[in-house]
Amino acid sequence: MSVNVTVPSLGESIVEAAIEKWQKQPGDYVARGETIVTVESDKATLEVPAPVGGILRKVLKGNGSSVKIGETIGEIEEAEKPSAGAPAAKAEPAAPKPAAPTPAAAAPTPAPVVHAPAAPSAAAPAAGPAARRIMAEAGLEPSAVEGTGPGGRILKEDALRQAEGKAEAKAERKAPAAPAGLPAVAAIHAGREEQSVAMTPLRRTIARRLLSAKQNTAMLTTFNEVDMTQVMELRARHQPQFQKRYGIKLGMMSFFVKASIEALKAFPLVNSEIREDDIIYKNYYDLGVAVGGGKGLTVPVIRDADMLSFAQTEQVIADFGVRAQANKLKLEELQGGTFTISNGGIYGSMLSTPILNPPQSAILGMHNIIKRPVVVDDQIVIRPMMYLALSYDHRIIDGREAVQFLIRIKECLEAPERILLEV
Protein backbone atom coordinates (compact mmCIF):
# COMPACT_ATOMS: atom_id res chain seq x y z
CA MET A 1 0.00 0.00 0.00
CA SER A 2 1.36 3.40 -0.97
CA VAL A 3 1.04 6.38 1.38
CA ASN A 4 1.45 9.95 0.22
CA VAL A 5 3.96 12.31 1.78
CA THR A 6 2.32 15.74 1.95
CA VAL A 7 3.39 19.23 2.99
CA PRO A 8 2.06 19.73 6.53
CA SER A 9 0.43 22.88 7.85
CA LEU A 10 3.13 25.39 8.71
CA GLY A 11 1.06 27.88 10.63
CA GLU A 12 -1.72 30.35 10.16
CA SER A 13 -1.64 32.35 6.90
CA ILE A 14 1.18 30.26 5.40
CA VAL A 15 0.07 28.81 2.06
CA GLU A 16 3.33 28.00 0.30
CA ALA A 17 6.80 26.70 1.06
CA ALA A 18 9.81 25.19 -0.68
CA ILE A 19 11.55 21.85 -0.55
CA GLU A 20 14.85 22.53 1.17
CA LYS A 21 16.39 19.05 1.03
CA TRP A 22 15.33 15.43 0.76
CA GLN A 23 17.08 13.50 3.52
CA LYS A 24 16.17 10.19 1.88
CA GLN A 25 16.36 9.12 -1.76
CA PRO A 26 14.07 6.86 -3.80
CA GLY A 27 14.71 3.25 -2.86
CA ASP A 28 15.74 4.08 0.73
CA TYR A 29 13.95 2.49 3.63
CA VAL A 30 12.46 5.00 6.08
CA ALA A 31 11.16 4.29 9.57
CA ARG A 32 7.88 5.76 10.76
CA GLY A 33 8.54 9.20 12.25
CA GLU A 34 12.00 9.48 10.68
CA THR A 35 12.74 12.81 8.97
CA ILE A 36 12.64 12.30 5.22
CA VAL A 37 12.55 15.88 3.93
CA THR A 38 12.96 19.42 5.26
CA VAL A 39 10.58 22.10 4.07
CA GLU A 40 11.34 25.81 4.27
CA SER A 41 8.36 28.04 4.99
CA ASP A 42 8.38 31.79 4.94
CA LYS A 43 9.16 31.77 8.66
CA ALA A 44 11.21 28.69 9.50
CA THR A 45 12.47 25.29 8.38
CA LEU A 46 10.37 22.25 9.29
CA GLU A 47 11.38 18.60 9.38
CA VAL A 48 8.73 16.36 7.81
CA PRO A 49 8.56 12.85 9.31
CA ALA A 50 7.62 9.70 7.41
CA PRO A 51 3.92 8.91 8.02
CA VAL A 52 4.63 5.15 7.80
CA GLY A 53 7.59 2.81 7.65
CA GLY A 54 8.52 1.57 4.20
CA ILE A 55 10.34 2.23 0.94
CA LEU A 56 10.44 5.74 -0.49
CA ARG A 57 9.20 5.05 -4.00
CA LYS A 58 8.69 8.49 -5.51
CA VAL A 59 9.98 12.00 -5.05
CA LEU A 60 7.51 14.23 -6.88
CA LYS A 61 9.07 17.56 -5.97
CA GLY A 62 12.82 18.02 -6.00
CA ASN A 63 15.04 20.23 -3.86
CA GLY A 64 14.23 23.90 -4.33
CA SER A 65 10.74 23.31 -5.72
CA SER A 66 7.88 25.55 -4.60
CA VAL A 67 5.00 23.63 -3.01
CA LYS A 68 1.58 24.31 -1.53
CA ILE A 69 0.39 23.29 1.91
CA GLY A 70 -1.20 19.85 1.65
CA GLU A 71 0.43 19.08 -1.71
CA THR A 72 1.75 15.54 -2.28
CA ILE A 73 5.53 15.57 -2.68
CA GLY A 74 6.39 11.88 -2.46
CA GLU A 75 5.15 8.32 -1.97
CA ILE A 76 6.11 5.63 0.51
CA GLU A 77 5.22 1.98 0.03
CA GLU A 78 4.57 0.38 3.40
CA ALA A 79 7.02 -2.41 4.10
CA GLU A 80 9.04 -4.04 6.83
CA LYS A 81 12.65 -3.04 7.18
CA PRO A 82 14.66 -5.27 4.82
CA SER A 83 17.06 -7.69 6.45
CA ALA A 84 20.81 -7.35 5.99
CA GLY A 85 21.95 -8.58 2.59
CA ALA A 86 18.53 -8.30 0.99
CA PRO A 87 18.51 -6.83 -2.54
CA ALA A 88 17.78 -3.13 -2.73
CA ALA A 89 14.25 -2.15 -3.72
CA LYS A 90 13.72 -0.75 -7.16
CA ALA A 91 12.58 2.83 -7.05
CA GLU A 92 11.26 5.24 -9.59
CA PRO A 93 13.66 8.03 -10.50
CA ALA A 94 13.28 11.29 -8.63
CA ALA A 95 11.18 13.84 -10.41
CA PRO A 96 13.00 16.86 -11.72
CA LYS A 97 12.23 20.23 -10.24
CA PRO A 98 9.56 21.52 -12.63
CA ALA A 99 9.65 25.13 -11.59
CA ALA A 100 13.31 25.41 -10.67
CA PRO A 101 15.79 26.79 -13.20
CA THR A 102 18.45 24.51 -14.62
CA PRO A 103 22.04 24.87 -13.37
CA ALA A 104 24.24 27.37 -15.07
CA ALA A 105 26.35 24.65 -16.68
CA ALA A 106 23.34 23.14 -18.45
CA ALA A 107 21.46 26.32 -19.23
CA PRO A 108 21.35 27.25 -22.90
CA THR A 109 23.10 30.51 -23.48
CA PRO A 110 21.33 32.81 -25.92
CA ALA A 111 23.33 33.64 -28.99
CA PRO A 112 25.13 36.96 -28.65
CA VAL A 113 23.66 39.87 -30.50
CA VAL A 114 25.80 40.71 -33.47
CA HIS A 115 25.91 44.37 -34.35
CA ALA A 116 26.90 45.35 -37.86
CA PRO A 117 30.13 47.29 -37.79
CA ALA A 118 29.86 51.00 -38.32
CA ALA A 119 31.27 52.49 -41.51
CA PRO A 120 34.99 52.88 -40.98
CA SER A 121 36.15 56.39 -40.42
CA ALA A 122 39.13 57.87 -42.08
CA ALA A 123 41.19 57.15 -38.98
CA ALA A 124 40.05 53.53 -38.63
CA PRO A 125 42.61 50.93 -39.77
CA ALA A 126 41.79 49.10 -42.99
CA ALA A 127 40.58 45.51 -42.77
CA GLY A 128 39.59 42.81 -45.22
CA PRO A 129 36.08 41.28 -45.37
CA ALA A 130 37.03 38.18 -43.36
CA ALA A 131 38.68 40.26 -40.65
CA ARG A 132 35.67 42.60 -40.46
CA ARG A 133 33.32 39.63 -40.02
CA ILE A 134 35.40 38.13 -37.20
CA MET A 135 35.63 41.48 -35.40
CA ALA A 136 31.88 42.03 -35.70
CA GLU A 137 31.09 38.58 -34.30
CA ALA A 138 33.50 39.08 -31.39
CA GLY A 139 32.33 42.63 -30.69
CA LEU A 140 35.78 44.07 -31.38
CA GLU A 141 36.49 47.61 -32.47
CA PRO A 142 39.04 47.88 -35.30
CA SER A 143 41.07 50.28 -33.16
CA ALA A 144 41.56 47.48 -30.61
CA VAL A 145 43.19 45.15 -33.14
CA GLU A 146 46.83 45.50 -34.14
CA GLY A 147 47.17 45.02 -37.90
CA THR A 148 50.24 43.28 -39.25
CA GLY A 149 49.45 43.70 -42.96
CA PRO A 150 50.90 46.30 -45.29
CA GLY A 151 50.27 49.80 -44.00
CA GLY A 152 48.81 48.42 -40.76
CA ARG A 153 45.98 46.57 -42.53
CA ILE A 154 44.11 44.14 -40.25
CA LEU A 155 44.43 40.61 -41.54
CA LYS A 156 42.15 37.67 -40.76
CA GLU A 157 44.85 36.22 -38.49
CA ASP A 158 45.05 39.49 -36.52
CA ALA A 159 41.31 39.51 -35.89
CA LEU A 160 41.30 35.82 -34.85
CA ARG A 161 44.18 36.34 -32.43
CA GLN A 162 42.47 39.30 -30.73
CA ALA A 163 39.09 37.52 -30.60
CA GLU A 164 40.62 34.43 -28.96
CA GLY A 165 42.40 36.58 -26.39
CA LYS A 166 39.13 38.30 -25.48
CA ALA A 167 37.35 34.94 -25.12
CA GLU A 168 40.07 33.61 -22.80
CA ALA A 169 39.90 36.71 -20.59
CA LYS A 170 36.14 36.41 -20.46
CA ALA A 171 36.34 32.77 -19.43
CA GLU A 172 38.76 33.58 -16.61
CA ARG A 173 36.29 36.04 -15.10
CA LYS A 174 34.60 34.09 -12.32
CA ALA A 175 30.91 34.62 -11.72
CA PRO A 176 29.81 35.00 -8.08
CA ALA A 177 28.67 31.71 -6.59
CA ALA A 178 24.96 31.27 -6.01
CA PRO A 179 23.82 30.60 -2.42
CA ALA A 180 24.02 26.93 -1.43
CA GLY A 181 21.18 24.88 -2.82
CA LEU A 182 19.98 27.54 -5.25
CA PRO A 183 20.45 26.93 -8.97
CA ALA A 184 21.52 29.82 -11.15
CA VAL A 185 20.71 30.55 -14.76
CA ALA A 186 23.33 32.21 -16.92
CA ALA A 187 22.06 34.79 -19.36
CA ILE A 188 23.26 37.53 -21.69
CA HIS A 189 21.69 40.96 -21.22
CA ALA A 190 22.77 43.80 -23.48
CA GLY A 191 25.88 41.81 -24.31
CA ARG A 192 26.86 41.34 -20.63
CA GLU A 193 26.86 38.16 -18.55
CA GLU A 194 24.37 37.93 -15.66
CA GLN A 195 23.16 35.32 -13.19
CA SER A 196 19.55 34.78 -12.19
CA VAL A 197 19.01 33.15 -8.78
CA ALA A 198 15.51 32.56 -7.42
CA MET A 199 14.70 34.20 -4.09
CA THR A 200 14.10 31.75 -1.26
CA PRO A 201 10.65 31.69 0.38
CA LEU A 202 12.17 33.25 3.48
CA ARG A 203 13.72 36.12 1.51
CA ARG A 204 10.48 36.67 -0.43
CA THR A 205 8.56 36.92 2.83
CA ILE A 206 11.09 39.32 4.35
CA ALA A 207 10.81 41.51 1.25
CA ARG A 208 7.02 41.40 1.31
CA ARG A 209 6.74 42.18 5.03
CA LEU A 210 9.24 45.04 4.91
CA LEU A 211 7.48 46.61 1.96
CA SER A 212 4.12 46.17 3.69
CA ALA A 213 5.46 47.83 6.83
CA LYS A 214 6.60 50.86 4.84
CA GLN A 215 3.35 51.14 2.90
CA ASN A 216 0.80 50.42 5.65
CA THR A 217 2.21 52.28 8.65
CA ALA A 218 3.06 55.89 9.37
CA MET A 219 6.59 54.97 10.40
CA LEU A 220 8.81 57.55 12.03
CA THR A 221 12.17 57.21 13.81
CA THR A 222 13.57 59.12 16.75
CA PHE A 223 17.15 58.93 18.04
CA ASN A 224 19.11 59.34 21.24
CA GLU A 225 22.49 58.31 22.58
CA VAL A 226 23.43 56.45 25.71
CA ASP A 227 26.62 56.37 27.77
CA MET A 228 27.40 52.67 28.24
CA THR A 229 30.03 53.21 30.94
CA GLN A 230 28.00 51.86 33.86
CA VAL A 231 26.74 48.80 32.00
CA MET A 232 30.23 47.91 30.76
CA GLU A 233 31.78 48.36 34.21
CA LEU A 234 29.02 46.29 35.83
CA ARG A 235 29.54 43.48 33.31
CA ALA A 236 33.32 43.51 33.76
CA ARG A 237 33.04 43.49 37.55
CA HIS A 238 30.62 40.57 37.78
CA GLN A 239 31.48 38.59 34.64
CA PRO A 240 33.69 35.91 36.31
CA GLN A 241 31.13 35.08 39.01
CA PHE A 242 28.25 35.22 36.55
CA GLN A 243 29.92 32.79 34.15
CA LYS A 244 30.94 30.45 36.96
CA ARG A 245 27.43 30.30 38.36
CA TYR A 246 25.35 30.21 35.18
CA GLY A 247 27.77 28.88 32.56
CA ILE A 248 27.09 31.76 30.19
CA LYS A 249 28.42 35.28 29.62
CA LEU A 250 26.57 38.33 30.84
CA GLY A 251 25.97 40.11 27.55
CA MET A 252 24.55 43.46 26.51
CA MET A 253 21.20 42.26 25.23
CA SER A 254 19.78 41.31 28.62
CA PHE A 255 20.27 44.90 29.82
CA PHE A 256 18.39 46.22 26.79
CA VAL A 257 15.61 43.69 27.29
CA LYS A 258 15.20 44.73 30.92
CA ALA A 259 15.43 48.44 30.10
CA SER A 260 12.84 48.05 27.31
CA ILE A 261 10.43 46.32 29.69
CA GLU A 262 10.71 49.18 32.15
CA ALA A 263 10.03 51.67 29.37
CA LEU A 264 7.10 49.60 28.03
CA LYS A 265 5.55 49.55 31.50
CA ALA A 266 5.87 53.32 31.70
CA PHE A 267 4.50 53.84 28.16
CA PRO A 268 2.05 50.97 27.44
CA LEU A 269 1.01 52.48 24.11
CA VAL A 270 4.36 51.41 22.69
CA ASN A 271 3.44 47.81 23.61
CA SER A 272 0.13 47.98 21.74
CA GLU A 273 -1.05 47.34 18.18
CA ILE A 274 -3.77 48.53 15.83
CA ARG A 275 -6.43 45.94 15.11
CA GLU A 276 -8.95 47.29 12.60
CA ASP A 277 -10.22 50.47 14.31
CA ASP A 278 -9.15 49.51 17.83
CA ILE A 279 -5.95 49.93 19.81
CA ILE A 280 -5.09 46.66 21.55
CA TYR A 281 -3.03 47.12 24.71
CA LYS A 282 -0.89 44.10 25.64
CA ASN A 283 -0.63 43.32 29.34
CA TYR A 284 2.32 41.03 28.75
CA TYR A 285 5.82 41.48 27.39
CA ASP A 286 6.84 39.11 24.61
CA LEU A 287 9.99 40.65 23.18
CA GLY A 288 11.32 39.71 19.75
CA VAL A 289 15.10 39.67 19.44
CA ALA A 290 16.51 39.82 15.90
CA VAL A 291 19.22 37.21 15.35
CA GLY A 292 21.11 36.24 12.23
CA GLY A 293 20.17 32.78 11.00
CA GLY A 294 21.59 30.43 8.44
CA LYS A 295 19.20 31.81 5.82
CA GLY A 296 18.74 35.39 6.94
CA LEU A 297 17.45 37.47 9.79
CA THR A 298 14.90 35.87 12.09
CA VAL A 299 13.09 37.31 15.12
CA PRO A 300 12.39 34.68 17.79
CA VAL A 301 10.30 35.83 20.72
CA ILE A 302 11.21 35.79 24.43
CA ARG A 303 7.90 34.92 26.10
CA ASP A 304 7.03 36.76 29.34
CA ALA A 305 10.41 38.46 29.29
CA ASP A 306 9.49 40.46 32.39
CA MET A 307 9.42 37.22 34.41
CA LEU A 308 12.98 36.18 33.52
CA SER A 309 16.20 36.97 35.36
CA PHE A 310 19.28 38.33 33.62
CA ALA A 311 20.76 34.83 33.46
CA GLN A 312 17.58 33.28 32.07
CA THR A 313 17.33 36.02 29.47
CA GLU A 314 20.93 35.45 28.32
CA GLN A 315 20.35 31.69 28.17
CA VAL A 316 17.24 32.07 26.02
CA ILE A 317 18.99 34.49 23.64
CA ALA A 318 22.05 32.25 23.33
CA ASP A 319 19.83 29.25 22.58
CA PHE A 320 18.00 31.25 19.92
CA GLY A 321 21.28 32.18 18.27
CA VAL A 322 22.56 28.60 18.10
CA ARG A 323 19.31 27.18 16.75
CA ALA A 324 18.85 30.04 14.28
CA GLN A 325 22.19 29.20 12.68
CA ALA A 326 21.08 25.57 12.36
CA ASN A 327 17.59 26.56 11.11
CA LYS A 328 16.07 24.74 14.09
CA LEU A 329 13.80 27.47 15.44
CA LYS A 330 10.19 26.39 15.88
CA LEU A 331 7.40 28.20 14.09
CA GLU A 332 5.65 29.20 17.32
CA GLU A 333 8.89 30.83 18.53
CA LEU A 334 8.73 33.30 15.63
CA GLN A 335 5.17 34.51 16.17
CA GLY A 336 3.32 36.85 18.48
CA GLY A 337 5.88 39.35 19.76
CA THR A 338 4.76 42.69 21.19
CA PHE A 339 8.02 44.66 20.74
CA THR A 340 11.30 44.00 18.91
CA ILE A 341 14.95 44.77 19.60
CA SER A 342 17.43 44.71 16.71
CA ASN A 343 21.19 44.95 17.24
CA GLY A 344 22.90 46.25 14.11
CA GLY A 345 25.96 47.06 16.19
CA ILE A 346 27.27 43.51 15.96
CA TYR A 347 27.74 44.13 12.24
CA GLY A 348 29.40 47.50 12.80
CA SER A 349 26.39 49.73 12.19
CA MET A 350 26.74 53.18 13.70
CA LEU A 351 23.23 54.46 12.97
CA SER A 352 20.18 53.11 11.18
CA THR A 353 16.38 53.33 11.04
CA PRO A 354 14.95 49.88 11.82
CA ILE A 355 11.71 48.91 10.06
CA LEU A 356 8.65 47.91 12.06
CA ASN A 357 7.73 44.27 12.51
CA PRO A 358 3.92 44.37 11.99
CA PRO A 359 1.57 44.26 13.75
CA GLN A 360 3.91 45.64 16.40
CA SER A 361 3.95 49.40 16.79
CA ALA A 362 7.61 49.98 17.63
CA ILE A 363 11.12 48.56 17.30
CA LEU A 364 14.34 49.51 19.09
CA GLY A 365 17.60 49.63 17.15
CA MET A 366 20.93 49.17 18.95
CA HIS A 367 24.24 50.14 17.33
CA ASN A 368 27.96 49.77 17.88
CA ILE A 369 29.70 51.26 20.90
CA ILE A 370 32.29 53.89 20.01
CA LYS A 371 34.49 55.87 22.37
CA ARG A 372 33.74 59.53 21.75
CA PRO A 373 34.43 62.86 23.48
CA VAL A 374 31.37 64.02 25.42
CA VAL A 375 30.72 66.76 27.93
CA VAL A 376 30.12 65.59 31.53
CA ASP A 377 29.86 68.20 34.30
CA ASP A 378 31.32 70.82 31.95
CA GLN A 379 34.35 68.62 31.29
CA ILE A 380 35.24 66.90 28.02
CA VAL A 381 35.72 63.20 28.70
CA ILE A 382 35.99 60.03 26.63
CA ARG A 383 33.03 57.69 27.05
CA PRO A 384 31.75 54.53 25.29
CA MET A 385 28.68 55.82 23.49
CA MET A 386 25.92 54.11 21.55
CA TYR A 387 23.24 55.61 19.33
CA LEU A 388 19.73 54.29 19.88
CA ALA A 389 16.92 54.45 17.33
CA LEU A 390 13.22 53.92 17.97
CA SER A 391 11.01 53.45 14.91
CA TYR A 392 7.31 53.67 15.71
CA ASP A 393 3.88 53.84 14.13
CA HIS A 394 2.92 57.49 14.28
CA ARG A 395 -0.76 56.61 13.87
CA ILE A 396 -1.00 55.72 17.55
CA ILE A 397 2.30 56.81 19.10
CA ASP A 398 3.00 60.52 19.25
CA GLY A 399 6.47 61.99 19.12
CA ARG A 400 6.32 62.94 22.78
CA GLU A 401 5.71 59.35 23.92
CA ALA A 402 8.39 58.05 21.57
CA VAL A 403 11.01 60.49 22.83
CA GLN A 404 10.13 59.86 26.48
CA PHE A 405 10.20 56.11 25.91
CA LEU A 406 13.72 56.33 24.50
CA ILE A 407 14.85 58.61 27.35
CA ARG A 408 13.52 56.04 29.83
CA ILE A 409 15.68 53.35 28.23
CA LYS A 410 18.66 55.73 28.31
CA GLU A 411 18.13 56.39 32.02
CA CYS A 412 17.94 52.68 32.83
CA LEU A 413 21.14 51.90 30.93
CA GLU A 414 23.14 54.82 32.33
CA ALA A 415 22.11 53.81 35.87
CA PRO A 416 21.49 50.04 35.64
CA GLU A 417 20.60 49.77 39.33
CA ARG A 418 17.30 51.38 38.38
CA ILE A 419 16.40 48.21 36.50
CA LEU A 420 16.91 46.07 39.58
CA LEU A 421 15.11 48.50 41.89
CA GLU A 422 12.38 49.25 39.29
CA VAL A 423 12.62 53.01 39.91
N, C-alpha and C positions, 0 to 999 in steps of 0.2 A: 504494500500500500504506500502510495506517495503522499507526502505531506508538504504543503507549501510553506516556504519561508517568506514572511511578509514584513514590511516596514512597520514597526510598532508606533503607537502614539508617542509623540515626543513633547507633549505639553500643549496647553491651550494656545490657540491661534497659529500653531505651527502646521503648515500644510505640505511642505516640501523639505527634502533633505538631499544628501549625496552619499553615495557609497564611498567610504574612505578606503577600506581595505578588506578583502576577503582573507580571513585567517585560515580557511580550509579551501582545498581545491577539489574539483570534480574527481570522484573516485575515492576520496578520503572518508574514513569512518569518523563519525562524530557522535559523542555521547550526549544524552539528553541534558540540557542546561549548559553545555559547553559553548563558549563564544565561537561563532563561526564567521561573523562579519561585524565590522564597526561602521556605524552610520553617523555622519556629521550633520547635525541640524544647524539652524541658524543661531543656536545658543551654546551647544556643547556637543561632545562626541559620546555616542551611546554604543555599548556592546550588546549585540543581539545574540541571545542564546539559541541553541538548537531546540525546536519544540519537541523532537523525538530523537531517539537514538537510531542511527542507521547510516546509509551511504549517501553522501552528497552527490546527486545525479546531475543536477543542472545548476548553472549559474546564469541567470537571465539578464542580470545587470552587472557590468564590470566595474572595476575601480574607477571612481571619478564620475560615474553616471548620476544624473539627477533622477530622483525618484519621488513618488507621492506617498503620503501616509496611507498604509493599508495595501500598497502595491506588492504583488508577488515578485520576489527577486531571485528565488531559487527553489529547488525541490530536493527533498530528502526521502529516500526509500527506506522505510522501517526495516531494520535487520539487526540481528545479534552481532556483537563484535566478533570479527573473524579471528579464528585461532591462528597462532604463529605458524608461518609457512604456507598458509592458504593463499591461493592465487588472488591477485588484486582484482577488484571489481572493475568492470568496464564502465566507463562514464562517458557521457556526452560532452563534447568540447564546450569550453566556456564561451558564452555569447560575447561578441564584441561590444564595446561601448557604443551604442547607436548615436548618442548625442555628443559624445566627446570627440574632439578633433584628433586627427592622426598625428603621431610624433613628427618632429621636424624632419627627421631623416627620411620618412616615407612620404612626406607631403609633396604633392606636385608643385613645382615652382613655376609660376606664370612666366611666359616668355617675355624677355625684356622688350620694352618699347624701343623701337629703332626710329630715331629721328633722321630725316634726310639732312645731309650736311648743307650748311649755308654756302652760298656762292662765294668762292674764295676771293678774298680781297687782294689788293695789289701787293700787300705785305706778306700774305700767306704763302708758305713754301709750296712749290708745285708738287703734284702727286699724280701717279697714273691711276687708271680706273680701278684696278685690283686693290691698290693701296687705299684709295678712297672708300671702297666698299668695306674693307676690313676695319678702317678707323670708324666708320659710321656704326658698324655692328658692335664695336667695343666701346662706343661713346667717347672716342678720343678726338681731341682738337688737333689739327695739323701742327699747330705751334708747339705741341707737346711731344712731337715725334722728330727725332734727329734724322735727317735725310743723308744718305751716303752716296746718292747718285750724282751725276754731273750737275754742277751748280746748286748743290744742296737738294736736289729732287728726291722726294720720298719714294723709295722703292717698296715693292710688296714685302720683301724681307724685313725692312725697317718697321713697317706697320705691324707685322706679325710679332716681331720681337717686343715691341712696346705693349701690344695687346696681351701677350703672355705674361709679361711682368706685372701688368695691372691685375690680371686674374690671380696670380700668385699672392700678391699683397692683399687682395680682397679675401682670399681663402684663409690667410693667416689671422685676419681680424676675428677675434673670438666673440660670439654673441653671448650676452649674459645668460646664465643658467636659469631655467624656469624653477619655481619652487618645487620641492620634492613632491612627487605624485601628480603633478599637473603637466599634461602634455602641452607642447607649444607648436604652433603652426607658423612656418616661415612664409613670408610673403614679400612681394616687391611693391612698394608704393612710391610713385613718382621717381622711379629709378633707384630707390634706396631700400636696403634690407630692413625688415621689421620682424618682430615676434608677436604673436597673439596668444595670450595665456588667459584661459577662462578664470573669472573671479570665483573663489570658493563661496559656498553658501554663507559661511560666517562673515566673509568680507562684504558680500552683497547686503547682508542684514545690517552690518555696521554702517555701510554707506546709506542705506535707506533710513535707518533710525536717526542718523546725524542730520540728514537733509530734512527729515520730518521735524526734528527739534528746532531747526532754524526757521522753518516755514510756519510752524504752528504755535510758536511761543513768542512772547515779546521779550526776548532774552537781552539782558544787560549785564555788564560786569563791573564790579567795583574792586579796588585794590587797596592794600595796606602793606606794611612791612612789620616784621617782628624780630626783636633781638633774641636770639636763641642761646644767649650766654647761660642763663640759669638752667635750661633743659640740658644743655651739653655738660655742664658741671655736675648736675645731679646724676646723669647717666654715668659719667666717668667715676664718680665717687662710689656708686653702688653697683657698678657692673660686675665686679668679681663675685660678690655675695649673691647677686641676682642669678648669675649663670650657674653658680654652684648649687643653688637651691632649686631652680626651675629647669636647668638644662637648656636654656635658650637665652639669647642676648636681649637686653632691654633696648629696643629700637626707638626710632622717632615716631613711628605711626601710632603707637598706643597713646602717646601724649596728644596727638591731633584728634584721635578718636574721642578721648575723654574731654578735651577742650570743646570739640564740636557738640558733644552731648550737653555740656553745660550751656552752650550758646543756644542750642535748640530748645532747651527747657525755658530759657529766658525769652526766646522769640519763637513760639510754637507755629507761627505762620510759615516759617521757613521749612518746617517739618510736615507741611500739608500738601495737598494736590487739588487740582481742579477736576471735578467729575461732572460733566455736563454743565449745569448752571450752579453747581454747589461747590463750596470749599470744604474739603474733607480734612479735618484735623486728625493727626495720628497720635494716639496716646502711648506709643511705643517707639523704640529707636532701633530700627534695623538699618545699619549703615553699610552701604556698598563701598568696597575698597578696590580700586582699579589695579589689576596686576597683569603683567605681561605673560601671555600663555604661548604655547607652542605654535599656535595659529593666529595670534593676534591678541589684542587687548580684551580681557574679560573682567567682569565686575561681580565677583561673588559677594554675598551679603552676610555680615556678622549679625546674627539674630540676637535681639535683646542685648545690645552692646552695653547698655547702661548697667546691666547686672553682672558684667564680667570685671575681673581684676585686671591690672596691668599685665600680669603674667599670662592669664587666660587669653587676653586680647592678642598678645604677641604670638602665643601658640596657635591660635586660630589663623592669624594672618600668615604665619610661616607655613602652615599646612596648606592653605589656599595656594601659596606660591609654588610649592612642590607639585601639587596635583594639577595646577594650571599648566605647568610645563609639560606634564605627561598627558594632558587632555583628559584628566580623570575627574574633573568637577562634575557634580550631579546637576541635573537640570533645575531642581528645586532650590539649589544654592545660588542660582543666578537670577532669581525672580523675587520681586516684592520689596525691594529696598525703599527706604523713605528719604535718604540723603546719601550723597556719594562724595568720597574723598579721592582725588587723583594726584599722584605724586610724579610730576614731570621732572623733578629735580634729580631723580636717579639717572636720567638720561642727559643731564647737563642743562636742562631748560632754566633760563633765568626769569622769564616772564611769559605768560600765555593766558589765553581766555578759554577756559574749559567749556565744553558744550554740554547742555543739560542732558540728563538721562531720563526721558519721559517715562511715567507721568510725574516724576519728582519735580519739585519746583526750584531746587538749588543744588549747586555742586561747588565744592571747595577745591581749589588748585594749589598744591604745594610746589615749591621750586627749590633750586639748589641754594646751599648756604655759602655765602661769600663774605669774607672779611672786608669790611668797608669802614671808612672814617665816618663817625656820627658824632653829634653833639649831645653830651650827657652832663647836666649841671654846668652848662656854659663852658665845658671843656671838650676838645676834640679828642675822641678815643677810637680805638679800633675794636669793632665788635663783629661777631658772626651774625650776619643779617640774612633774612629770607623774605622774599616778596610773597604775599598771599593774594589770591584772586578768588572772588566769589561771583559766579555767574548765577543769575536768578531770573525767574519769570516775573516780569514787571506787571503782569496783569493782576497779580495778587500781592506781590511784595513790593512795597515802596522803597525808594532809595534810602529813606531814613532808617527803616528796619534793617536793610541790607548792610549799611555802614555800621550800625550799632552791633549787629550780629558779628561782623568781622572784628570790631574793636573788642568784643567780649572774648573772642578766641585769642586775640593778641594779649589781652590781660592775663588770661589763664596760662599762656605759654611763657610770658615774661615773669610770672610769679607762680610756678607750678604747684606750690602748696595750696593755692586756691582751689585746685581741682580736688585735692584730697579733703579739704575742709568744706568744699561746696559753698564757697563765699564769693 
